Amino acid sequence: MDRVALVGLLVGKGGVDKQMLLQLSATRWIERAEWDKLKRHEQHFLRSYATGAAMYSAVLAGRSAARVAGMWVLPVEVLPVELASPNGHPPPKKQWPAGCEYIYSKVPAGDIVESGDIRYTRPVRTALDIARLHGVREGTVAIDSLYYGKDIAAQREVYGDISRTLRAMSGMKGIGTARRAFELSTNLSESTYETLARLVLLDAGIVAKPQLYLGRYRVDLLWGQVVIEIDGRVKFEDTPHATVIAQLERENELRSYGYEVVRVFTEELRRRPAEVIARILEAKRRADMRGPASVLPAAAPTFL
């Protein structure tokens, strides 16, 4: 998602009379035709940004802060813009902007990021708020995203920051859920849905390890001799033929080592998790019948 390009689609008051526009906040509009082209997560980003740009004292928080910060957010059918008043006292509900919700908690100045036209809770605070407000799965996804793309030293700094922030937030509603999300987090996840898959499997009693090497290949998740790969359908629609062939060759080689390979699409993970679990259990049964694998897994670098 190109956040700079998306912000460039917004129109201020000066352009209101010139185009057919959709109002996103008190000070920002967008052409309806452009809005209709956007994916849902892009629309949520723009609504969040436009709302943040119209706020004088409130800051973006929770999922909305995560969107503008480029963090991972699980897709939800309805995503209001989440705001917080730094003093912890939001205005009466009848004064809330349409499509917005306030979080009832104080936000210290040190937990606020100012970036151009908007202010939002810093990423660590954002991830812990998401866990407090929306549960372990969403919180773990957000925390895992804090590690993604960083080297080990930077990941250690993030880990320490989360630990300190949890102590500072002690006593807040839902903080136990945030602690649990932190316990389940890993610095090895490479996508929103890898984390979600790991947690869905864990809830079913399946402890799958992320990002292990089998020979020359690194796999998304591994449970015993079952390789679990997470894919979006768009990935396959846009994949060149040669790449598809390479993926098939990879799977054949993994099977030759004694592993079963299960590909899980993101939509079925969200909407039909029981079917996903059943497929993985069946693959485990087949793998157990194969006998021991000829290549043992090697772990990717981790400090957790």
N, C-alpha and C positions, 0 to 999 in steps of 0.2 A: 504494500500500500504506500503510494507516494503522498505523504502527508502535506508536503509543500505544494504540490500540484492541486491537491484537494482544496486547501485553503485559498488558492488562487481563484477558485470558482465562486467564492463568496463575493457578494455585492453589498456595498454600504448604502446609506440613505441617498447618496447622490445619484444612484442608478435606478431608483425605484420606479420612476415614471417612464423609463425607456424600454423596459422589457417585461415579459410575463414572468413574474417571480413568485417563488414560494418563500414565505417568511420563516426563518429558523429561530430568530431571537429578536429582541427589541431593536437591535442595531445591524443585523445581518440577514441577507436574502440570497437566494440562488435561483438561476433559471430552472423552471420546472422540467424542461427537456433534459438538462444536465443531471438534475436530481434523479430522474427516472432511470438514467443509465447506471447509477451507482449501485454497488452491492450493499447488502444490509450493514455490514461492518463499516463500510465507508460512510454511509448515511449516519450511523451512530457517532462516528468520529466527527463529522461536520456539525451535527446538532450539538455535540458536547463543546466543540471549539467555539461555535457561534454563541452559545449560551454563556460560556466562560468569558468571552469578549464583551458581553453586555453587563457583566456583574461588577459592582463597585466594591463590595466587601466580601461576598461569598466566594468560595474557591471550589473548583471541580474536585470531586472525591470519588472513591470507589471505582466502579467499572468505567466511569467517564474519564477519571484521571488516568486510568490505565490506557484507555484508547488514545488520549492525546500524547501520552508518554511512549507509545509504541509497545506496550506490554501485551502479553497474551490474554485474551478474554474469551471465555466459552460463549458460543452463540446462544442467545435467548430470544424467544419470539418477540417479547416486548421489553425494550431497554430504555427506561426513563433516564434523563440526565440527572446524575447524582451530584448534589452540592453539599457543602458544609459551611457553617458560619464559624470563623476562627474562635469566637467566644463561646461556642457551644449552645447558643440560643438562637435557633432559626426563627424566621418570621412566622406568624400564624399561617396555617395551611391555605387559607383563602387568598393569601398574598403570594403563594408559590407560582412561578411562571408555569404555563401549560406544559405538560410533559416532563416536569422536573420533580424531584424528591430530595428532601434534606436529610442528612445524617445527623443524629443527635449526639454529637461528641465534640469536645474542644479540639482545635488543631493549633498546636504551638507554632510560632513563627518559623522555628527551625524545620518544621515539617511541610513548609510551603515553598513551592518552586514558582518563580516568576519568569515567564518566557513570552516576550513580545506582548501581545494583547491579553494574555490569559494568565491565571494563577491556578495551580493545582497541587494536590498533596504529592509529596515526593514519592518515588516508586516503592521504597520499603514500607512506608506508612500505608500507601495505597494497597499493596498486596495484603497486608495484615487486616486492613479494613474490609477488603473483599472477603477474606476468610470469616471475619466476625459477622458480616452481614449476610453472606450468601452461601456459607458452608465450606466444608473441607475440600471438596473437589475443585471448586472455583478458586479457593485460596491457594491450594497447592499448585494449580496451573499458573497463577500469577507469580508465586514465589519462584517456581522453576524458571520462569521467563527472566527473572532478575539475573540468573547465572549465565543465560544463553549468550554465546558470542564473546565471552570474557575469558582471559587466561586464568590459570589456577590462582595466581596471587590476587587478582581482582575478585575472583569468586570467594576467596577466603575473607576479603574485606566485606563483601556483601553478607556473608554468613555472620560475621561479627556484628555488623550493623543491625541485622534482623534480631539477633540475640539481645542487643542493647535496647532496641525499640520495643521489643516484647516486654522487657522489664519496666520500661517507662510507661507502657500502656496497662500495666497490671491493675486489675480491678475493673476494667472496662467490660461492658456486656459483650459476651461472645469471645473473650480473649482465650478461653480454653480451646475453642475451635481453631483459633489462629495458631496456638501452640501445636495442636495436632497436625495442622497443615504443614507447619515448619518441620515437624518430625518426619513427615512423609515426603518431603521435597528432596530433589536430587539435582546435582549440577550436570547431569548427563543427558537430560531430556533435550530433544532437538525440535520439538513442536508442541503446540497446544494438545493435539490429539494423541501424541505419544504419552503425555502425562495422563490424559483422560483414560486412555486404554489401560495403563498401568493401574490406575485406581479402580476402574471397573472390574478388572481381573482380581485385584486385591479384595474387593468386597465379596467376590465369589470364592475366596479362599485360595486364589492362585497368585503366588508370589513370582512375578516375572521380573527378570533383571534387565535393565536398559543398556543399550549400546555396548554389546560384547562382540569381540572378534572371533569369527570361526574361519580359520585359515586366513585368506586375504580379504574376507568380507566382514564388514561391521553390520550387525543386525539391530533393528529397532528394539525388540524385546525378545527374551529367551526364557522359556519355562521348560526345564529339563531338556528334552530333545525336540521341542516345538519352537520354531522360529515364527515370530509374529511381526508382520510388516504392516505399517499403517499408511494408507494412501487415500488421496482425494481423487474423485473421478476426473476432475479437470486435469490433473496431472497426466492421466492416460490419454485424454483427448488431445493434449498438446504435445505428447511425446513422439519423437520421430521413430520410424520403423526400426532403425538400427538400435535405438536405445531399448525398445521393447524386446528385441532379440537378445540383447545383452542381459536384460533382467531375467529372461527365461533361462539363459545359460547359467546365470548366478544361482537360480533356484535349483536347477538340475544338479549343480555342483554341491550345493548344501545338502540335497537329498542323498547324493552319493556318499557324503560323510556320515549318513545315518540320521539326518534331521527331517522332520516334517515342516513344511512351510505353509503358513496361513496368512493370506492377505485380507486385511480388514479395511473396508472403506469408511471414511469418517461419518457418512450419513447413517450407515447401519449401526455404528458404534453409539451414535446419539439416540437413534429411534428404536433400534431392535437389539439392545445389548444381550438379552437372553439368547438370541440366535447366535450371536458372536461367541458367547461362552460355550454353547453346545458344540459349535464347530471346533473350538480349541480343545475341548474335552475329547472329542472324537479323534482329533489329530494326535493327542497324547496317547490314546489307546493304540493307534497304529504305530506310533514311535516306539512304544514299549515293546511291541511285537518284533520290531526290527533288531533289537539287541543293542549293545553299547555303541556309541558313536566312535568313529575312527579319528575325529579331530575334536579336541577339547577346547572349550571357550577360554578366551583371554580377556581380562577386564580392560576397559578404557580407563584413563587416568581419572581419579576422583579423590576428594579429600573428605567426603561425607561418610 
